[in-house]
Amino acid sequence: MNRPWWQGAVVYQIYPRSFASSNGSGIGDLEGIRRRLDHLAWLGVDAIWLSPFYRSPMADYGYDVSDFCDVDPMFGDLDAFDRLLSDCHERGLKVVVDWVPNHTSDRHPWFEAARSDRDGPKRSWYVWRDPNPDGSPPNNWVASFDTTSPAWTLDEASGQWYLHLFLPEQPDLNWDEPEVEAAMHDTLRFWLDRGVDGFRMDVLHAIGKHPDLPDDPPEYLPIPHSALNHVPEVTLPRVRALRRLLDGYDGDRMMIGEVYLLDTSMVAEYYAGGEGLHLSFNFPPLYAPWDAGAWRHRIDEVATMIDPVGWPTWVLSNHDNPRHRTRYGSEARARAAAFLLLGLRGTPFLYAGEELGLEDAEVPPDRVLDPGGRDGCRAPIPWTPVDGHGWAVEDAWLPWPPGADRGVDAETLRRDPDSILALYRRLLAARRGSSALRFGAQRLIDTPDGALAWERTDGDDRRIVAVNFSGRAVPVDLGEEAVVVVASDGIDEGLPFDGVLRPELGIVLRPSG
Ligand code: GLC
């Protein structure tokens, strides 16, 4: 059966500032990524997603874009991008780039033009409103990152407020203006023509706002993103238009939306019956605690809400949240969690460094940078035990993650067959070697409390995956013999399964009966 690449792929997220540097600046760059592609090939992932590397004043570390069609000099230039892209393609790695359609930087020429001329042609490209009669902002929406402030900033010169769901430096584009949609489509074409394989679309649901911009009901406040009303009748036509644009290109170009609605049934709507997103992030599992019941609930939701309409995705960590190694509190749990990420039906998104078992860095108050408090998960990747961990500097833009001076680095872990890195590699290989794991149907198996087990089946190929969330051994009755393919503690691989899940164990089994 001919399946699109993104169904079988494991996507590896790279946050360019933190991945690898080629020039000793303490900040990662595109050439640095290119020189580390061996790591990814050795690990066995299929695609990379690059967080923004576009021209940006870096108020939101690149998610405030001042030119969608150029590389920020900090990260290199378009030639460096082309080299990276072609090296990836030579190795069979797909390349997905970030696309930030909801807002620009306040220093983007579009916004500068809009702000400086109330009657000019670019004014309508952003969302401007007069103040209320009492001078207050046009509605009660609050800004993400600082929910004590309105999502509006007053432009003194014109007396009007402009909308920004994020920082004041990130004015929202007005997608009701057809010229905006056309201009943003052009930015996609720019990268498609260069040969990228897809886009991760930042806060995509936010491009379709209710035309009246109504007040949020009081019960929403002060939850960040509450202003991002879910208005499918406005958003979905825009999502379908994006899909048609991608479909006009050869080679299965893919779009995955960051649909930051913490409700799986709403996320499912963005697949638009096969005419919308190919993939969507679904964050409720990321926020689930380390608990079998909580995970079972999230897995059921995906099976009943996403599976009927599209292909699911799984993600445990990214550049916006504490790493799951930190959230779950131990390496044993992080190892077992990898069996959820890579064993459940759907496309996994693996955040650079999770394969090293990285914890969030402790960031002392005088080194805090991010207005959203997300520095910890963005700590630079330690590549080597010495020499500035491969960065050729004593200190990079953020502190190193814990343990970087005690063997938590890619080079040291790679030499250790029992490391979490070696486990990720075995698990990725097991996945690549089994169409059941990559594409198979999924059925939950009855297990005692504290553990989850599920069967994956594709034709004759079958695997069973199990995760014991609890701190005690849990017996499981599979009703058949099975061989251990991969175990999170490395024990018994290649041997018959003895029917007991050790505490906080993840395991892949191959029925052998
Ligand atoms: C998304 C990004 C986040 C960024 C925000 C605004 O949530 O993942 O990093 O700050 O959008 O662009």
Boltz pocket constraint, residues with backbone or C-beta under 6 A from the ligand:
constraints:
  - pocket:
      binder: B
      contacts: [[A, 60], [A, 63], [A, 64], [A, 100], [A, 166], [A, 202], [A, 203], [A, 258], [A, 260], [A, 319], [A, 320], [A, 372]]
      max_distance: 6.0
